[in-house]
């Protein structure tokens, strides 16, 4: 498997948009899909943020997801992968590669308590649970020291 992280381009947006529309992924992440206008507006917000780092994840030549971090005071990590990649170690490999590039610490992540796959990815990469909070759903707060 050849995994590459590269800067996200406008050409990536249609593929990444489709990934985030997957109803199974939305349920797993407890995060609703955005329509195209909202998706593009969010991308513009990310691009305008000088603190944001966003990468497209490419495996064997195919765009399979995105990963990034943002925030000035508390740097949060987030990612989204095409469901066809789940269970193949791609999320873990992508996060490890991202953490080699982004060396600032601490980093934070928030994950729904029922998102077992994402919990495994974070813990395999050294994130530790430091708390929980409930907004719409109960989330585990992770920190990478």
DSSP file (Angstrom, degrees, kcal/mol; ACC not computed):
  #  RESIDUE AA STRUCTURE BP1 BP2  ACC     N-H-->O    O-->H-N    N-H-->O    O-->H-N    TCO  KAPPA ALPHA  PHI   PSI    X-CA   Y-CA   Z-CA
    1    1 A X              0   0    0      0, 0.0     2,-0.6     0, 0.0    58,-0.0   0.000 360.0 360.0 360.0 127.4    0.0    0.0    0.0
    2    2 A X        -     0   0    0      2,-0.0    58,-2.8     0, 0.0     2,-0.5  -0.924 360.0-172.3-104.7 114.1    1.3    3.4   -1.0
    3    3 A X  E     -A   59   0A   0     -2,-0.6     2,-0.4    56,-0.2    56,-0.2  -0.918   4.1-179.4-109.9 129.1   -0.1    6.1    1.2
    4    4 A X  E     -A   58   0A   0     54,-3.0    54,-3.0    -2,-0.5     2,-0.5  -0.984  16.6-155.9-128.0 137.0    0.5    9.8    0.5
    5    5 A X  E     +A   57   0A   0     -2,-0.4     2,-0.3    52,-0.2    52,-0.2  -0.960  27.1 165.6-106.0 129.2   -0.6   12.9    2.3
    6    6 A X  E     -A   56   0A   0     50,-2.0    50,-3.4    -2,-0.5     3,-0.1  -0.946  45.0 -77.2-139.4 162.0   -0.7   16.0    0.1
    7    7 A X  E     -A   55   0A   0     -2,-0.3     2,-0.2    48,-0.2    48,-0.2  -0.301  54.7-110.4 -57.0 137.5   -2.2   19.5    0.3
    8    8 A X        -     0   0    0     46,-1.1     2,-0.2     2,-0.0    -1,-0.1  -0.537  38.2-163.5 -72.9 134.6   -5.9   19.4   -0.4
    9    9 A X    >>  -     0   0    0     -2,-0.2     3,-1.2    -3,-0.1     4,-0.6  -0.715  34.7-108.0-114.3 166.0   -6.9   21.1   -3.7
   10   10 A X  G >4 S+     0   0    0      1,-0.3     3,-0.9    -2,-0.2     4,-0.4   0.816 118.7  63.7 -61.3 -30.1  -10.2   22.3   -5.1
   11   11 A X  G 34 S+     0   0    0      1,-0.2     4,-0.4     2,-0.1     3,-0.3   0.744  96.8  58.1 -67.2 -22.3  -10.2   19.3   -7.4
   12   12 A X  G X> S+     0   0    0     -3,-1.2     4,-2.5     1,-0.2     3,-0.6   0.731  84.3  84.7 -76.0 -22.4  -10.4   17.0   -4.4
   13   13 A X  H <X S+     0   0    0     -3,-0.9     4,-2.9    -4,-0.6     5,-0.2   0.853  83.4  52.9 -57.5 -44.1  -13.6   18.6   -3.1
   14   14 A X  H 3> S+     0   0    0     -4,-0.4     4,-1.7    -3,-0.3    -1,-0.2   0.900 114.2  43.9 -59.7 -37.7  -16.1   16.6   -5.2
   15   15 A X  H <> S+     0   0    0     -3,-0.6     4,-2.0    -4,-0.4    -2,-0.2   0.937 115.4  46.8 -70.6 -46.2  -14.6   13.3   -4.0
   16   16 A X  H  X S+     0   0    0     -4,-2.5     4,-2.0     1,-0.2    -2,-0.2   0.856 109.3  56.7 -64.6 -33.8  -14.3   14.4   -0.3
   17   17 A X  H  X S+     0   0    0     -4,-2.9     4,-0.5    -5,-0.3    -1,-0.2   0.924 106.8  48.5 -60.7 -45.3  -17.9   15.7   -0.6
   18   18 A X  H >< S+     0   0    0     -4,-1.7     3,-1.0    -5,-0.2     4,-0.4   0.894 107.7  55.3 -64.1 -39.2  -19.1   12.3   -1.6
   19   19 A X  H >< S+     0   0    0     -4,-2.0     3,-1.3     1,-0.2    -1,-0.2   0.930 107.4  49.3 -57.7 -45.4  -17.2   10.6    1.3
   20   20 A X  H 3< S+     0   0    0     -4,-2.0    -1,-0.2     1,-0.3    -2,-0.2   0.533 102.6  63.4 -76.9  -3.6  -18.9   12.9    3.9
   21   21 A X  T << S+     0   0    0     -3,-1.0     2,-0.3    -4,-0.5    -1,-0.3   0.511  70.0 119.0 -92.9  -6.1  -22.3   12.1    2.4
   22   22 A X    <>  -     0   0    0     -3,-1.3     4,-2.5    -4,-0.4     5,-0.2  -0.455  57.4-150.2 -64.6 118.3  -22.2    8.4    3.3
   23   23 A X  H  > S+     0   0    0     -2,-0.3     4,-2.1     1,-0.2    -1,-0.2   0.829  95.3  52.3 -63.7 -32.1  -25.1    7.7    5.7
   24   24 A X  H  > S+     0   0    0      2,-0.2     4,-2.4     1,-0.2    -1,-0.2   0.921 111.8  46.6 -68.0 -42.6  -23.3    4.9    7.5
   25   25 A X  H  > S+     0   0    0      2,-0.2     4,-2.4     1,-0.2    -2,-0.2   0.892 110.7  53.1 -64.9 -39.7  -20.2    7.1    8.0
   26   26 A X  H  X>S+     0   0    0     -4,-2.5     5,-2.0     1,-0.2     4,-1.0   0.916 111.4  45.7 -61.2 -42.9  -22.5   10.0    9.2
   27   27 A X  H  <5S+     0   0    0     -4,-2.1     3,-0.4     2,-0.2    -2,-0.2   0.919 112.5  50.7 -66.4 -43.1  -24.1    7.6   11.7
   28   28 A X  H  <5S+     0   0    0     -4,-2.4    -2,-0.2     1,-0.2    -1,-0.2   0.886 118.0  38.3 -62.2 -39.7  -20.7    6.3   12.9
   29   29 A X  H  <5S-     0   0    0     -4,-2.4    83,-0.2     2,-0.2    -1,-0.2   0.564 101.8-130.7 -87.7  -9.2  -19.3    9.8   13.4
   30   30 A X  T  <5S+     0   0    0     -4,-1.0     2,-0.4    -3,-0.4    -3,-0.2   0.912  70.5 123.0  55.0  43.4  -22.6   11.2   14.8
   31   31 A X      < -     0   0    0     -5,-2.0    -1,-0.2    -6,-0.2    -2,-0.2  -0.984  60.3-129.2-138.1 122.0  -22.0   14.0   12.3
   32   32 A X        -     0   0    0     -2,-0.4     2,-0.1     1,-0.1    -9,-0.0  -0.352  27.9-105.3 -74.1 151.3  -24.6   15.0    9.6
   33   33 A X        -     0   0    0    -12,-0.1     2,-0.3    -2,-0.1   -12,-0.1  -0.408  31.9-133.2 -68.2 148.0  -23.6   15.3    6.0
   34   34 A X        -     0   0    0    -17,-0.1     2,-0.1   -14,-0.1    -1,-0.1  -0.749  17.2-118.5 -97.4 150.6  -23.4   18.9    4.6
   35   35 A X     >  -     0   0    0     -2,-0.3     4,-2.8     1,-0.1     5,-0.2  -0.389  40.8 -94.1 -77.4 170.9  -25.0   19.9    1.3
   36   36 A X  H  > S+     0   0    0      1,-0.2     4,-2.8     2,-0.2     5,-0.2   0.889 124.4  50.4 -56.0 -44.9  -22.6   21.1   -1.4
   37   37 A X  H  > S+     0   0    0      1,-0.2     4,-2.2     2,-0.2    -1,-0.2   0.922 114.2  43.9 -62.1 -44.5  -23.0   24.8   -0.5
   38   38 A X  H  > S+     0   0    0      2,-0.2     4,-2.3     1,-0.2    -1,-0.2   0.878 113.2  52.7 -67.6 -37.1  -22.2   24.2    3.2
   39   39 A X  H  X S+     0   0    0     -4,-2.8     4,-2.1     2,-0.2    -2,-0.2   0.935 112.0  44.3 -63.5 -46.7  -19.4   21.8    2.3
   40   40 A X  H  X S+     0   0    0     -4,-2.8     4,-2.4     2,-0.2    -2,-0.2   0.883 112.2  53.1 -66.7 -38.7  -17.7   24.4    0.0
   41   41 A X  H  X S+     0   0    0     -4,-2.2     4,-2.0    -5,-0.2    -1,-0.2   0.905 109.5  48.8 -63.1 -40.9  -18.3   27.2    2.6
   42   42 A X  H  X S+     0   0    0     -4,-2.3     4,-2.2     2,-0.2    -2,-0.2   0.904 110.0  51.6 -65.1 -40.3  -16.6   25.1    5.3
   43   43 A X  H  X S+     0   0    0     -4,-2.1     4,-2.7     1,-0.2    -2,-0.2   0.913 108.6  51.0 -61.9 -41.8  -13.7   24.4    2.9
   44   44 A X  H  X S+     0   0    0     -4,-2.4     4,-1.8     1,-0.2    -1,-0.2   0.886 108.5  52.1 -62.7 -38.4  -13.3   28.1    2.3
   45   45 A X  H  X S+     0   0    0     -4,-2.0     4,-0.8     2,-0.2    -1,-0.2   0.908 110.5  47.9 -63.6 -42.4  -13.3   28.8    6.0
   46   46 A X  H >< S+     0   0    0     -4,-2.2     3,-0.9     1,-0.2     6,-0.3   0.929 111.1  50.4 -63.3 -45.7  -10.5   26.2    6.4
   47   47 A X  H 3< S+     0   0    0     -4,-2.7    -1,-0.2     1,-0.2    -2,-0.2   0.825 109.0  52.5 -63.1 -31.1   -8.5   27.7    3.6
   48   48 A X  H 3< S+     0   0    0     -4,-1.8     2,-0.7    -5,-0.2    -1,-0.2   0.645  89.5  90.6 -79.8 -14.6   -8.8   31.2    5.1
   49   49 A X    X<  -     0   0    0     -3,-0.9     3,-1.2    -4,-0.8    -1,-0.0  -0.732  62.2-160.8 -86.9 111.8   -7.5   30.0    8.5
   50   50 A X  T 3  S+     0   0    0     -2,-0.7    -1,-0.2     1,-0.3    -4,-0.0   0.689  90.4  55.3 -67.9 -15.3   -3.7   30.4    8.6
   51   51 A X  T 3  S+     0   0    0      2,-0.0    -1,-0.3    -5,-0.0     2,-0.2   0.631  87.1 101.2 -88.5 -14.3   -3.5   28.0   11.5
   52   52 A X    <   -     0   0    0     -3,-1.2     2,-0.4    -6,-0.3    18,-0.2  -0.461  50.7-167.7 -77.8 141.0   -5.3   25.1    9.7
   53   53 A X  E     + B   0  69A   0     16,-2.8    16,-2.2    -2,-0.2     2,-0.4  -0.995  11.8 177.6-125.4 122.8   -3.4   22.3    8.1
   54   54 A X  E     - B   0  68A   0     -2,-0.4   -46,-1.1    14,-0.2     2,-0.4  -0.992   4.3-176.4-132.9 132.7   -5.4   20.0    5.8
   55   55 A X  E     -AB   7  67A   0     12,-3.3    12,-2.4    -2,-0.4     2,-0.4  -0.955  22.0-133.9-127.7 145.7   -4.2   17.1    3.8
   56   56 A X  E     -AB   6  66A   0    -50,-3.4   -50,-2.0    -2,-0.4     2,-0.6  -0.818  24.0-135.2 -92.6 137.2   -5.8   14.8    1.3
   57   57 A X  E     -AB   5  65A   0      8,-3.2     7,-3.0    -2,-0.4     8,-1.1  -0.849  22.8-173.2 -98.3 122.0   -5.1   11.1    1.9
   58   58 A X  E     -AB   4  63A   0    -54,-3.0   -54,-3.0    -2,-0.6     2,-0.5  -0.965   4.3-172.4-118.6 126.7   -4.2    9.2   -1.3
   59   59 A X  E >  S-AB   3  62A   0      3,-2.8     3,-2.3    -2,-0.5   -56,-0.2  -0.979  74.3 -19.3-122.4 123.1   -3.8    5.4   -1.3
   60   60 A X  T 3  S-     0   0    0    -58,-2.8    -1,-0.1    -2,-0.5   -57,-0.1   0.853 130.4 -49.3  49.3  39.7   -2.4    3.7   -4.4
   61   61 A X  T 3  S+     0   0    0    -59,-0.3     2,-0.4     1,-0.2    -1,-0.3   0.338 116.4 109.7  87.9  -6.0   -3.4    6.7   -6.5
   62   62 A X  E <  S-B   59   0A   0     -3,-2.3    -3,-2.8     2,-0.0     2,-0.5  -0.865  71.2-121.8-108.0 137.0   -7.0    7.1   -5.2
   63   63 A X  E     +B   58   0A   0     -2,-0.4    -5,-0.2    -5,-0.2     3,-0.1  -0.634  38.7 166.2 -71.4 120.6   -8.3    9.9   -2.9
   64   64 A X  E     -     0   0A   0     -7,-3.0    18,-3.1    -2,-0.5     2,-0.3   0.425  53.5 -43.9-119.6  -2.2   -9.6    8.0    0.2
   65   65 A X  E     -BC  57  81A   0     -8,-1.1    -8,-3.2    16,-0.3     2,-0.3  -0.992  51.2 -99.6 166.4-171.5  -10.0   10.8    2.7
   66   66 A X  E     -BC  56  80A   0     14,-2.3    14,-2.3    -2,-0.3     2,-0.3  -0.970  20.8-171.9-142.8 157.6   -8.8   13.9    4.4
   67   67 A X  E     +BC  55  79A   0    -12,-2.4   -12,-3.3    -2,-0.3     2,-0.3  -0.990  18.6 141.9-148.3 147.0   -7.0   14.7    7.7
   68   68 A X  E     -BC  54  78A   0     10,-2.5    10,-2.5    -2,-0.3     2,-0.3  -0.984  32.2-131.1-168.8 178.4   -6.2   18.0    9.3
   69   69 A X  E     +BC  53  77A   0    -16,-2.2   -16,-2.8    -2,-0.3     2,-0.3  -0.979  23.5 168.7-144.7 157.4   -5.8   20.1   12.4
   70   70 A X  E     + C   0  76A   0      6,-1.6     6,-2.4    -2,-0.3   -18,-0.1  -0.934  24.0  88.3-157.5 170.6   -7.0   23.6   13.3
   71   71 A X        -     0   0    0     -2,-0.3     4,-0.0     4,-0.2    -2,-0.0   0.193  51.0-130.1 102.9 140.0   -7.3   26.0   16.2
   72   72 A X  S    S+     0   0    0      2,-0.1     3,-0.2     3,-0.1    -1,-0.0   0.908 102.1  23.6 -87.3 -47.1   -5.0   28.6   17.7
   73   73 A X  S    S+     0   0    0      1,-0.3     2,-0.6     0, 0.0    -2,-0.1   0.927 134.3  28.1 -87.4 -50.4   -5.2   27.7   21.4
   74   74 A X  S    S-     0   0    0     33,-0.0     2,-0.8     2,-0.0    -1,-0.3  -0.951  79.9-145.5-115.4 112.9   -6.3   24.1   21.4
   75   75 A X        -     0   0    0     -2,-0.6    33,-2.8    31,-0.5     2,-0.3  -0.686  18.3-162.7 -84.1 111.1   -5.1   22.3   18.2
   76   76 A X  E     -Cd  70 108A   0     -6,-2.4    -6,-1.6    -2,-0.8     2,-0.4  -0.744   6.0-148.0 -97.4 141.2   -7.8   19.7   17.2
   77   77 A X  E     +C   69   0A   0     31,-3.1    33,-0.4    -2,-0.3     2,-0.3  -0.864  22.0 169.7-105.2 139.7   -7.2   16.9   14.9
   78   78 A X  E     +C   68   0A   0    -10,-2.5   -10,-2.5    -2,-0.4     2,-0.3  -0.988   6.1 176.3-146.4 155.8  -10.0   15.5   12.6
   79   79 A X  E     -C   67   0A   0     -2,-0.3     2,-0.3   -12,-0.2   -12,-0.2  -0.982  13.1-161.6-154.7 160.7  -10.2   13.1    9.7
   80   80 A X  E     -C   66   0A   0    -14,-2.3   -14,-2.3    -2,-0.3     2,-0.4  -0.957  13.3-171.0-148.9 128.1  -12.7   11.5    7.4
   81   81 A X  E     -C   65   0A   0     -2,-0.3   -16,-0.3   -16,-0.2     5,-0.1  -0.924  33.9 -99.1-124.6 147.2  -12.2    8.4    5.3
   82   82 A X    >   -     0   0    0    -18,-3.1     3,-2.4    -2,-0.4     4,-0.4  -0.383  36.8-123.8 -57.2 134.8  -14.2    6.7    2.6
   83   83 A X  G >  S+     0   0    0      1,-0.3     3,-1.4     2,-0.2    -1,-0.1   0.772 107.0  70.3 -58.1 -27.4  -16.0    3.8    4.2
   84   84 A X  G 3  S+     0   0    0      1,-0.3    -1,-0.3     3,-0.0    -2,-0.1   0.679  97.0  53.9 -65.5 -14.2  -14.4    1.3    1.8
   85   85 A X  G X >S+     0   0    0     -3,-2.4     3,-1.5   -21,-0.2     5,-0.6   0.583  80.4 119.3 -93.2 -11.8  -11.1    1.9    3.6
   86   86 A X  T < 5S+     0   0    0     -3,-1.4    -3,-0.0    -4,-0.4    -4,-0.0  -0.214  76.0  17.9 -60.0 142.3  -12.4    1.1    7.1
   87   87 A X  T 3 5S+     0   0    0      1,-0.1    -1,-0.2    30,-0.0    -2,-0.0   0.549  99.0  96.7  78.7   8.0  -10.7   -1.8    8.9
   88   88 A X  T < 5S-     0   0    0     -3,-1.5    -2,-0.1     0, 0.0    -1,-0.1   0.353  98.2-108.6-110.3   4.4   -7.7   -1.8    6.6
   89   89 A X  T  >5S+     0   0    0     -4,-0.1     4,-2.3     3,-0.0     5,-0.2   0.501  85.0 120.9  83.5   4.1   -5.3    0.2    8.8
   90   90 A X  H  ><S+     0   0    0     -5,-0.6     4,-2.8     2,-0.2     5,-0.2   0.906  71.4  51.1 -69.8 -41.6   -5.5    3.2    6.5
   91   91 A X  H  > S+     0   0    0     -6,-0.2     4,-2.5     2,-0.2     5,-0.2   0.931 113.1  45.6 -60.5 -46.0   -6.8    5.6    9.1
   92   92 A X  H  > S+     0   0    0      2,-0.2     4,-2.5     1,-0.2    -2,-0.2   0.926 114.3  48.0 -63.4 -45.5   -4.0    4.7   11.5
   93   93 A X  H  X S+     0   0    0     -4,-2.3     4,-2.2     1,-0.2    -2,-0.2   0.898 112.9  49.0 -63.1 -40.6   -1.3    4.9    8.8
   94   94 A X  H  X S+     0   0    0     -4,-2.8     4,-2.4     2,-0.2    -2,-0.2   0.918 111.9  47.6 -66.6 -43.6   -2.6    8.3    7.7
   95   95 A X  H  X S+     0   0    0     -4,-2.5     4,-2.6    -5,-0.2    -2,-0.2   0.913 111.4  51.2 -65.7 -40.8   -2.8    9.7   11.2
   96   96 A X  H  X S+     0   0    0     -4,-2.5     4,-1.2     1,-0.2    -2,-0.2   0.930 111.9  46.9 -60.2 -44.5    0.7    8.4   12.0
   97   97 A X  H  X S+     0   0    0     -4,-2.2     4,-1.4     1,-0.2     3,-0.2   0.896 112.1  50.8 -63.8 -39.9    2.0   10.1    8.8
   98   98 A X  H  X S+     0   0    0     -4,-2.4     4,-3.1     1,-0.2    -2,-0.2   0.906 107.5  53.1 -63.7 -41.9    0.2   13.3    9.7
   99   99 A X  H  < S+     0   0    0     -4,-2.6    -1,-0.2     1,-0.2    -2,-0.2   0.739 104.7  55.6 -69.4 -22.3    1.7   13.3   13.2
  100  100 A X  H  < S+     0   0    0     -4,-1.2    -1,-0.2    -3,-0.2    -2,-0.2   0.851 114.2  40.6 -72.4 -35.1    5.2   13.0   11.7
  101  101 A X  H  < S+     0   0    0     -4,-1.4     2,-0.9     1,-0.2    -2,-0.2   0.911 115.6  50.4 -77.5 -45.0    4.5   16.1    9.6
  102  102 A X     <  +     0   0    0     -4,-3.1    -1,-0.2     1,-0.1   -49,-0.0  -0.821  65.6 168.0 -99.4 100.0    2.7   18.1   12.4
  103  103 A X        +     0   0    0     -2,-0.9    -1,-0.1    -3,-0.1    -4,-0.1   0.500  33.6 115.0 -97.0  -4.6    5.0   17.9   15.3
  104  104 A X        -     0   0    0      2,-0.0     2,-0.3     1,-0.0    -2,-0.0  -0.378  59.9-120.2 -66.0 145.6    3.5   20.5   17.6
  105  105 A X  S    S+     0   0    0     40,-0.1     2,-0.1     1,-0.1    40,-0.1  -0.972  74.9  42.5-140.7 152.2    2.0   19.1   20.8
  106  106 A X        +     0   0    0     38,-0.7   -31,-0.5    -2,-0.3     2,-0.3   0.546  64.9 179.9 -80.7 160.6   -0.3   18.8   22.5
  107  107 A X  E     - E   0 144A   0     37,-1.5    37,-3.2    -2,-0.1     2,-0.3  -0.910  10.7-152.1-118.8 153.2   -3.0   17.9   20.0
  108  108 A X  E     -dE  76 143A   0    -33,-2.8   -31,-3.1    -2,-0.3     2,-0.3  -0.850  10.9-173.6-124.4 156.4   -6.6   17.1   20.8
  109  109 A X  E     - E   0 142A   0     33,-2.0    33,-3.4    -2,-0.3     2,-0.4  -0.986  10.3-155.2-148.2 147.1   -9.4   15.0   19.3
  110  110 A X  E     + E   0 141A   0    -33,-0.4     2,-0.4    -2,-0.3    31,-0.2  -0.991  19.8 175.1-123.3 129.2  -13.1   14.6   20.1
  111  111 A X  E     - E   0 140A   0     29,-2.1    29,-3.4    -2,-0.4   -82,-0.1  -0.997  36.3-106.4-140.2 140.4  -14.8   11.4   19.1
  112  112 A X  E >   - E   0 139A   0     -2,-0.4     3,-2.2    27,-0.2    27,-0.2  -0.385  34.6-121.6 -61.2 138.3  -18.3   10.0   19.7
  113  113 A X  T 3  S+     0   0    0     25,-2.2    -1,-0.1     1,-0.3    26,-0.1   0.725 111.0  51.9 -59.3 -22.8  -18.2    7.3   22.3
  114  114 A X  T 3  S+     0   0    0     24,-0.3     2,-1.8     1,-0.1    -1,-0.3   0.427  79.3  98.9 -94.8   1.5  -19.7    4.8   19.9
  115  115 A X    <>  +     0   0    0     -3,-2.2     4,-2.2     1,-0.2     3,-0.2  -0.552  46.7 168.8 -88.1  74.1  -17.2    5.4   17.1
  116  116 A X  H  >  +     0   0    0     -2,-1.8     4,-2.3     1,-0.2    -1,-0.2   0.853  69.3  55.3 -58.7 -40.7  -15.1    2.4   18.0
  117  117 A X  H  > S+     0   0    0      1,-0.2     4,-2.0    -3,-0.2    -1,-0.2   0.927 110.3  44.2 -61.3 -46.2  -13.0    2.6   14.8
  118  118 A X  H  > S+     0   0    0      2,-0.2     4,-2.5     1,-0.2    -1,-0.2   0.871 110.4  55.7 -68.4 -36.0  -11.9    6.2   15.4
  119  119 A X  H  X S+     0   0    0     -4,-2.2     4,-2.5     1,-0.2     5,-0.2   0.931 108.5  48.4 -59.4 -45.4  -11.2    5.4   19.0
  120  120 A X  H  X S+     0   0    0     -4,-2.3     4,-2.6     2,-0.2    -2,-0.2   0.913 110.1  51.7 -61.9 -42.8   -8.9    2.6   18.0
  121  121 A X  H  X S+     0   0    0     -4,-2.0     4,-1.2     2,-0.2    -2,-0.2   0.947 112.3  45.5 -59.4 -49.5   -7.1    4.9   15.5
  122  122 A X  H  <>S+     0   0    0     -4,-2.5     5,-2.3     1,-0.2     3,-0.4   0.932 114.7  46.7 -61.1 -46.9   -6.5    7.6   18.1
  123  123 A X  H ><5S+     0   0    0     -4,-2.5     3,-1.4     1,-0.2    -1,-0.2   0.868 108.5  55.1 -67.1 -36.2   -5.3    5.2   20.8
  124  124 A X  H 3<5S+     0   0    0     -4,-2.6    -1,-0.2     1,-0.3    -2,-0.2   0.791 107.7  52.2 -64.1 -26.1   -3.0    3.3   18.4
  125  125 A X  T 3<5S-     0   0    0     -4,-1.2    -1,-0.3    -3,-0.4    -2,-0.2   0.306 127.8 -95.9 -95.6   8.7   -1.4    6.7   17.6
  126  126 A X  T < 5S+     0   0    0     -3,-1.4    19,-0.4     1,-0.3    -3,-0.2   0.449  73.4 144.1  97.8   0.2   -0.7    7.6   21.2
  127  127 A X      < -     0   0    0     -5,-2.3     2,-0.4    -6,-0.2    -1,-0.3  -0.505  33.1-155.8 -71.2 142.3   -3.8    9.7   22.1
  128  128 A X  E     -F  143   0A   0     15,-2.7    15,-2.2    -2,-0.2     2,-0.2  -0.947  21.1-108.3-122.2 143.0   -5.0    9.2   25.6
  129  129 A X  E     +F  142   0A   0     -2,-0.4    13,-0.2    13,-0.2     3,-0.1  -0.491  38.9 167.2 -68.4 130.5   -8.5    9.9   27.0
  130  130 A X  E     -     0   0A   0     11,-3.0     2,-0.3     1,-0.4    12,-0.2   0.415  58.7 -31.2-123.3  -4.0   -8.6   12.9   29.3
  131  131 A X  E     -F  141   0A   0     10,-1.1    10,-3.2     2,-0.0    -1,-0.4  -0.983  50.7-115.3 171.9-179.7  -12.3   13.5   29.7
  132  132 A X  E     -F  140   0A   0     -2,-0.3     2,-0.3     8,-0.2     8,-0.2  -0.979  20.2-176.4-140.9 152.4  -15.8   13.4   28.3
  133  133 A X  E     -F  139   0A   0      6,-2.1     6,-3.4    -2,-0.3     2,-0.5  -0.991  15.1-143.3-147.2 153.1  -18.4   15.9   27.4
  134  134 A X  E     +F  138   0A   0     -2,-0.3     4,-0.2     4,-0.2    -2,-0.0  -0.973  36.1 139.3-122.3 122.5  -21.9   15.8   26.2
  135  135 A X  S    S-     0   0    0      2,-1.9     3,-0.1    -2,-0.5    -1,-0.1   0.360  93.8 -23.4-115.0-101.1  -23.4   18.2   23.7
  136  136 A X  S    S+     0   0    0      1,-0.2     2,-0.3  -106,-0.1    -2,-0.1   0.812 143.6  10.6 -78.3 -32.5  -25.7   16.5   21.2
  137  137 A X  S    S-     0   0    0     -4,-0.1    -2,-1.9  -107,-0.1     2,-0.5  -0.900  93.5 -90.5-137.1 164.3  -23.9   13.2   21.9
  138  138 A X  E     - F   0 134A   0     -2,-0.3   -25,-2.2    -4,-0.2     2,-0.4  -0.689  47.4-168.7 -80.2 127.3  -21.4   12.0   24.4
  139  139 A X  E     -EF 112 133A   0     -6,-3.4    -6,-2.1    -2,-0.5     2,-0.5  -0.887  19.0-135.2-117.4 147.7  -17.8   12.6   23.2
  140  140 A X  E     -EF 111 132A   0    -29,-3.4   -29,-2.1    -2,-0.4     2,-0.6  -0.857  20.0-141.6 -95.5 135.0  -14.5   11.3   24.5
  141  141 A X  E     -EF 110 131A   0    -10,-3.2   -11,-3.0    -2,-0.5   -10,-1.1  -0.873  20.3-168.3 -99.5 125.0  -11.8   14.0   24.6
  142  142 A X  E     -EF 109 129A   0    -33,-3.4   -33,-2.0    -2,-0.6     2,-0.4  -0.839   6.0-164.3-113.1 150.8   -8.4   12.7   23.6
  143  143 A X  E     -EF 108 128A   0    -15,-2.2   -15,-2.7    -2,-0.3     2,-0.7  -0.998  12.9-153.1-134.1 136.5   -5.0   14.4   24.0
  144  144 A X  E      E  107   0A   0    -37,-3.2   -37,-1.5    -2,-0.4   -38,-0.7  -0.937 360.0 360.0-105.8 108.7   -1.7   13.6   22.4
  145  145 A X              0   0    0     -2,-0.7   -40,-0.1   -19,-0.4    -1,-0.1   0.515 360.0 360.0 -69.8 360.0    1.0   14.9   24.9
